[in-house]
Amino acid sequence: MSAPSALLSEVQFQCCICHDVFSEPVSIPCGHSFCYTCIASLWGDSTIISCPKCQTVFHGRPEFCENSFAKEMSEQIRSRRQSGVTPLLARFVSCDVCVMERKQKQAEESAQTFIAELEEEIRQLQKKRQEMEQLSHSEDHAHILQTFPGLSSRPSVRPHSDLLVHSDTCLGAVRRALAGVQQQLQAEMEKLSVQDLGRIQQYAVDVYLDPKTANPWLTVSPDGRRLQDGEVEQDLPDASERFDTAPCALGFTTGRHYWEVEVGDKTAWDLGVARQSVSRKGVVTLSPQDGFWAVCLRNGWEYRACASQAELLCLSKRLQIVGVFLDYEGGMVSFYNADTKTHIYSFTETPFTEAVFPFFNPEMSYSGTNKSPLIIRPASVVYNSRDLEDITI
């Protein structure tokens, strides 16, 4: 019989994004194929490009190659569907009536189960939307951002990863509807994030680098705002407050304070806050247990929060200006993309018990790359006020 192979062919020529037969199929370097519209829409303007099927990461956006064989087979499948003979029915043409009825009953039960799962998923999305509407009236926006951490990552039309996805021609519309609800939630989150950052920027202060803490290989500009690899070790006293690794810090102990740092085209850096008593000699480990609350960039595109276990941050745009907000009494350190006014990550419920300092690590210049400095933005640029206090230690 040829029917089983016909069924197998249809499965092979389905896009894993829309779960329908290919439409204008294209292939990417890892060998997997997708609908052109699906893969182009999924990647969008993202700077981190990966295959949604095997998770292979590409450095730069790969070229699409038209898959003419998949296109031809997909057209044949559609033609067979329009003629009224589906692969599922074709499989049982030679079978007796009893087998057909049993298989049909199983298919109907599977369909009913799937419909119930979809209805439950829609109810959960509607519940989240109601919660969002209630939280939108709250002033505690940081709590809202922590309540919905998944919305800051790449949008997904299937929030329940363990939910079985059945292939059927009608499901594309359902998934688009679910994606629409997700996009509405994302839009509400972006509005709250803009309001949250606007409220925080009233605490903008001028922060200056303390040369006494800088590693001898680093250079601090005369205005105390630029820090970079000097590529030559300076003959400086090995004071107790001086780091003999990359970071340099300067800060304050109490209150609420916000500052912004230009990271530009750098490929590696660390930013955050550190306790006064952190070890400044030897290897430095960035974690709250070691007195550091920071986010970092490595390899030009890997953003991570340096929590107890490092957390990969899925950002849709490359960071150019990073905002840091310290609420000492509230025990919170938050990070923002100052360009897009979106929240990146927050360390919460942190009981500070000693002085806390802004922390900077420009990382070293690797064979001429990553030479750009970290630049602290003046408070007057961050928040237009003449009453802001310059804080130095």
C-alpha positions as CSV (number, residue, x, y, z in Angstrom):
1,M,0.0,0.0,0.0
2,S,1.2,3.5,-0.7
3,A,-1.1,5.3,1.7
4,P,1.1,5.1,4.8
5,S,4.0,6.8,2.9
6,A,1.6,9.5,1.7
7,L,0.7,10.2,5.4
8,L,4.4,10.3,6.3
9,S,5.0,12.7,3.4
10,E,2.5,15.2,4.7
11,V,4.0,15.3,8.2
12,Q,7.5,15.8,6.6
13,F,6.2,18.8,4.7
14,Q,4.7,20.7,7.6
15,C,6.2,24.0,9.0
16,C,7.0,23.6,12.7
17,I,6.0,27.2,13.3
18,C,2.5,27.4,11.9
19,H,2.0,23.5,11.9
20,D,0.5,23.6,8.4
21,V,1.7,22.4,5.0
22,F,4.6,24.6,3.7
23,S,3.7,27.9,2.0
24,E,6.7,29.3,0.0
25,P,9.1,27.0,1.8
26,V,12.7,28.1,2.4
27,S,15.7,26.4,4.0
28,I,18.3,27.8,6.4
29,P,22.0,26.7,6.8
30,C,21.2,24.1,9.5
31,G,19.0,22.2,6.9
32,H,15.6,22.9,8.4
33,S,12.8,24.4,6.3
34,F,9.9,26.8,7.2
35,C,7.3,28.9,5.5
36,Y,9.0,32.1,4.3
37,T,6.4,34.3,6.1
38,C,6.7,32.3,9.3
39,I,10.5,32.4,9.7
40,A,10.8,36.0,8.6
41,S,8.1,37.1,11.1
42,L,9.6,35.0,13.9
43,W,13.0,36.5,13.5
44,G,11.7,40.0,12.9
45,D,14.3,42.6,14.1
46,S,15.8,40.3,16.6
47,T,19.6,40.4,17.0
48,I,19.8,36.8,18.3
49,I,19.0,34.6,15.4
50,S,18.5,30.8,16.0
51,C,16.7,27.9,14.3
52,P,13.3,27.3,16.1
53,K,13.6,23.6,15.5
54,C,17.2,22.7,16.5
55,Q,18.1,25.9,18.3
56,T,21.3,26.4,16.2
57,V,22.5,30.0,16.8
58,F,23.6,32.0,13.7
59,H,26.0,34.9,13.9
60,G,24.3,37.3,11.6
61,R,21.0,36.8,9.6
62,P,21.5,33.8,7.2
63,E,20.3,33.8,3.6
64,F,17.0,31.9,2.8
65,C,17.2,29.2,0.1
66,E,14.1,28.3,-1.8
67,N,13.2,24.6,-1.3
68,S,11.7,23.7,-4.6
69,F,11.2,20.1,-3.7
70,A,9.2,20.9,-0.5
71,K,7.2,23.5,-2.5
72,E,6.2,20.9,-5.1
73,M,5.3,18.3,-2.5
74,S,3.3,20.9,-0.5
75,E,1.3,21.8,-3.6
76,Q,0.5,18.2,-4.2
77,I,-0.7,17.8,-0.7
78,R,-3.0,20.8,-1.0
79,S,-4.3,19.5,-4.3
80,R,-5.2,16.2,-2.7
81,R,-6.9,18.0,0.2
82,Q,-9.0,20.1,-2.2
83,S,-10.1,16.9,-4.1
84,G,-11.6,15.6,-0.8
85,V,-9.2,12.7,-0.3
86,T,-7.1,13.3,2.8
87,P,-4.0,11.2,3.7
88,L,-5.8,10.0,6.8
89,L,-8.8,8.6,4.8
90,A,-6.5,7.2,2.1
91,R,-4.7,5.2,4.7
92,F,-7.9,3.2,5.4
93,V,-9.3,2.8,1.9
94,S,-8.4,-0.8,1.9
95,C,-9.5,-1.4,5.5
96,D,-12.8,-2.9,6.5
97,V,-15.6,-0.8,7.9
98,C,-15.0,-1.8,11.5
99,V,-11.4,-0.6,11.4
100,M,-12.5,2.7,9.8
101,E,-15.1,3.4,12.5
102,R,-12.6,2.6,15.3
103,K,-10.0,4.9,13.8
104,Q,-12.5,7.6,13.2
105,K,-13.7,7.4,16.8
106,Q,-10.1,7.7,18.0
107,A,-9.6,10.8,15.8
108,E,-12.7,12.4,17.2
109,E,-11.7,11.8,20.8
110,S,-8.3,13.3,20.1
111,A,-9.9,16.3,18.5
112,Q,-12.2,16.8,21.5
113,T,-9.3,16.5,23.9
114,F,-7.3,19.1,21.9
115,I,-10.2,21.5,21.7
116,A,-10.6,21.2,25.5
117,E,-6.9,22.0,25.9
118,L,-7.2,25.0,23.6
119,E,-10.2,26.3,25.5
120,E,-8.3,26.0,28.8
121,E,-5.4,27.8,27.4
122,I,-7.6,30.6,26.2
123,R,-9.2,30.8,29.6
124,Q,-5.7,31.1,31.2
125,L,-4.8,33.9,28.8
126,Q,-8.0,35.8,29.6
127,K,-7.3,35.4,33.3
128,K,-3.8,36.8,32.8
129,R,-5.3,39.7,30.9
130,Q,-7.7,40.5,33.7
131,E,-4.8,40.4,36.2
132,M,-2.9,42.8,34.0
133,E,-5.8,45.2,33.9
134,Q,-6.0,45.1,37.7
135,L,-2.3,45.5,38.1
136,S,-2.2,48.4,35.7
137,H,-3.8,50.6,38.4
138,S,-1.0,49.7,40.9
139,E,2.0,52.1,41.5
140,D,4.3,49.1,42.2
141,H,5.4,48.6,38.6
142,A,8.5,46.7,39.5
143,H,6.2,44.1,41.1
144,I,4.2,43.9,37.8
145,L,7.4,43.4,35.8
146,Q,8.5,40.6,38.2
147,T,5.0,39.0,38.0
148,F,5.2,38.6,34.2
149,P,8.9,37.9,33.5
150,G,8.2,35.8,30.4
151,L,6.8,38.8,28.5
152,S,10.2,40.4,28.3
153,S,11.6,37.5,26.2
154,R,10.8,36.5,22.7
155,P,7.0,36.2,22.1
156,S,5.7,32.7,21.8
157,V,2.3,31.7,20.6
158,R,2.4,28.5,22.8
159,P,3.0,29.5,26.4
160,H,2.5,25.9,27.6
161,S,5.5,24.0,26.3
162,D,4.1,20.6,27.4
163,L,0.9,21.0,25.4
164,L,0.6,18.6,22.5
165,V,0.2,20.4,19.2
166,H,-1.9,18.7,16.6
167,S,-1.5,19.5,12.9
168,D,-4.7,20.7,11.2
169,T,-5.4,23.3,8.6
170,C,-7.8,25.2,10.8
171,L,-5.3,25.8,13.7
172,G,-3.4,28.6,12.0
173,A,-6.3,31.0,12.7
174,V,-6.5,29.8,16.3
175,R,-2.7,30.4,16.8
176,R,-2.9,33.8,15.2
177,A,-5.7,34.7,17.7
178,L,-3.7,33.5,20.6
179,A,-0.7,35.5,19.3
180,G,-2.9,38.6,19.2
181,V,-3.8,38.2,22.8
182,Q,-0.1,37.8,23.7
183,Q,0.8,40.9,21.7
184,Q,-1.8,42.9,23.6
185,L,-0.3,41.8,26.9
186,Q,3.1,42.7,25.6
187,A,1.9,46.2,24.6
188,E,0.5,46.7,28.1
189,M,3.7,45.6,29.6
190,E,5.7,48.1,27.5
191,K,3.4,50.9,28.5
192,L,3.9,50.1,32.2
193,S,7.7,49.8,31.7
194,V,7.8,53.3,30.1
195,Q,5.8,54.7,33.1
196,D,8.0,52.8,35.5
197,L,11.3,54.2,34.1
198,G,9.8,57.7,33.9
199,R,9.0,57.6,37.6
200,I,12.5,56.2,38.4
201,Q,14.4,58.8,36.4
202,Q,13.4,61.5,39.0
203,Y,16.1,59.9,41.2
204,A,18.8,60.5,38.6
205,V,22.2,61.5,40.2
206,D,25.7,62.2,38.9
207,V,28.0,59.3,39.6
208,Y,31.8,59.5,39.1
209,L,34.4,56.8,39.0
210,D,36.8,56.6,41.9
211,P,40.4,56.2,40.5
212,K,41.6,54.7,43.8
213,T,39.5,51.6,43.1
214,A,40.5,51.2,39.4
215,N,42.6,48.3,38.3
216,P,46.0,49.5,37.2
217,W,45.3,48.4,33.6
218,L,42.3,50.6,33.4
219,T,42.2,54.3,32.6
220,V,39.7,56.8,34.2
221,S,39.1,60.0,32.3
222,P,39.8,63.3,34.0
223,D,36.0,64.0,34.3
224,G,35.5,60.7,36.1
225,R,32.9,59.4,33.6
226,R,34.8,57.2,31.2
227,L,36.4,53.8,32.0
228,Q,38.3,51.6,29.5
229,D,41.2,49.2,29.1
230,G,44.4,51.4,28.9
231,E,46.3,48.4,27.4
232,V,49.3,49.4,29.7
233,E,49.7,48.6,33.4
234,Q,50.1,51.8,35.4
235,D,52.5,52.1,38.3
236,L,49.9,52.7,41.1
237,P,49.9,51.9,44.8
238,D,48.2,48.5,45.6
239,A,45.8,50.1,48.1
240,S,43.3,48.0,49.9
241,E,40.4,49.6,48.0
242,R,42.0,49.0,44.5
243,F,40.7,46.0,42.4
244,D,43.5,44.0,40.8
245,T,40.9,42.7,38.3
246,A,38.8,44.8,35.9
247,P,36.0,46.5,37.9
248,C,35.9,50.0,39.3
249,A,33.2,51.3,41.6
250,L,31.9,54.5,43.2
251,G,28.6,55.0,45.0
252,F,26.4,55.7,48.0
253,T,24.8,53.9,50.9
254,T,21.2,54.8,51.3
255,G,18.2,56.2,49.4
256,R,17.0,55.8,45.9
257,H,19.3,56.6,43.0
258,Y,19.3,56.1,39.2
259,W,22.1,56.4,36.7
260,E,22.7,55.5,33.1
261,V,25.8,54.1,31.4
262,E,26.6,54.2,27.6
263,V,27.9,50.8,26.5
264,G,27.9,51.5,22.8
265,D,29.4,48.9,20.6
266,K,31.3,47.1,23.3
267,T,31.2,43.3,23.1
268,A,31.8,42.6,26.9
269,W,31.0,44.5,30.1
270,D,29.6,44.2,33.6
271,L,27.4,46.8,35.3
272,G,25.6,46.9,38.7
273,V,26.3,47.5,42.4
274,A,28.6,46.0,44.9
275,R,28.9,45.9,48.7
276,Q,31.7,48.0,50.2
277,S,33.3,44.9,51.7
278,V,33.6,42.8,48.5
279,S,37.0,41.2,47.9
280,R,39.0,43.4,45.5
281,K,41.9,41.1,45.1
282,G,42.2,38.0,42.9
283,V,39.4,36.5,40.9
284,V,36.0,38.3,41.3
285,T,32.8,36.2,41.2
286,L,29.7,38.2,40.3
287,S,26.8,36.9,42.4
288,P,24.6,38.3,45.3
289,Q,26.3,35.8,47.6
290,D,29.6,37.5,46.9
291,G,28.2,41.0,47.2
292,F,27.5,41.9,43.6
293,W,24.2,42.6,41.9
294,A,25.0,42.9,38.2
295,V,24.1,42.1,34.6
296,C,26.8,41.4,32.0
297,L,27.5,41.1,28.2
298,R,29.7,38.4,26.7
299,N,30.6,37.5,23.1
300,G,28.8,40.6,21.8
301,W,25.3,39.2,22.2
302,E,25.0,37.0,25.4
303,Y,23.3,39.1,28.1
304,R,23.0,37.5,31.5
305,A,21.8,38.4,35.0
306,C,24.5,37.4,37.5
307,A,22.1,35.8,40.0
308,S,22.8,32.8,42.2
309,Q,22.7,30.9,38.9
310,A,23.4,33.0,35.9
311,E,20.2,33.7,33.9
312,L,20.2,34.2,30.1
313,L,18.3,37.4,29.2
314,C,16.5,37.2,25.8
315,L,16.5,40.8,24.6
316,S,14.9,41.9,21.3
317,K,17.4,44.7,20.7
318,R,21.1,45.3,21.4
319,L,21.7,47.5,24.5
320,Q,23.2,50.9,23.9
321,I,22.4,52.7,27.2
322,V,21.8,50.8,30.4
323,G,19.8,52.4,33.3
324,V,20.5,51.2,36.8
325,F,18.1,51.9,39.7
326,L,19.1,51.3,43.3
327,D,16.4,51.3,46.0
328,Y,18.5,50.8,49.1
329,E,15.7,50.7,51.7
330,G,13.5,48.7,49.4
331,G,16.2,46.1,48.8
332,M,16.0,46.3,45.0
333,V,18.4,46.8,42.1
334,S,16.7,47.1,38.6
335,F,18.2,47.4,35.1
336,Y,16.6,49.1,32.1
337,N,17.1,49.6,28.4
338,A,17.2,53.4,28.5
339,D,16.7,53.7,24.7
340,T,13.5,51.7,24.5
341,K,12.5,52.4,28.1
342,T,12.0,48.7,28.8
343,H,12.7,46.7,31.9
344,I,15.6,44.2,31.7
345,Y,15.9,42.5,35.1
346,S,15.4,43.2,38.8
347,F,17.1,41.8,42.0
348,T,14.4,42.0,44.7
349,E,14.1,41.4,48.4
350,T,17.8,42.2,49.0
351,P,18.5,43.2,52.6
352,F,21.4,45.7,52.2
353,T,23.3,45.9,55.5
354,E,26.3,48.1,54.5
355,A,27.4,50.7,52.0
356,V,26.7,49.9,48.3
357,F,28.7,51.2,45.4
358,P,28.0,51.5,41.7
359,F,30.1,48.8,39.9
360,F,31.7,49.0,36.5
361,N,33.8,46.5,34.5
362,P,34.6,47.5,30.9
363,E,36.4,44.2,30.3
364,M,39.7,44.1,28.5
365,S,40.4,44.9,24.8
366,Y,40.6,41.7,22.9
367,S,42.9,42.1,19.9
368,G,41.6,45.6,19.2
369,T,37.9,44.8,19.9
370,N,36.0,46.0,22.9
371,K,38.2,49.1,23.1
372,S,35.3,51.6,23.6
373,P,34.9,53.0,27.1
374,L,31.9,52.7,29.5
375,I,30.6,56.3,29.8
376,I,28.5,57.5,32.7
377,R,25.8,59.9,31.5
378,P,25.4,63.2,33.3
379,A,22.3,63.5,35.4
380,S,21.2,66.6,33.5
381,V,20.9,64.4,30.4
382,V,19.0,61.7,32.2
383,Y,16.6,64.0,34.0
384,N,16.3,67.7,33.3
385,S,16.8,69.2,36.8
386,R,19.3,71.7,38.3
387,D,18.7,70.4,41.8
388,L,20.3,67.0,41.4
389,E,23.1,66.2,43.8
390,D,26.6,65.1,42.7
391,I,27.6,62.2,44.8
392,T,31.2,61.1,45.1
393,I,33.1,58.9,47.6
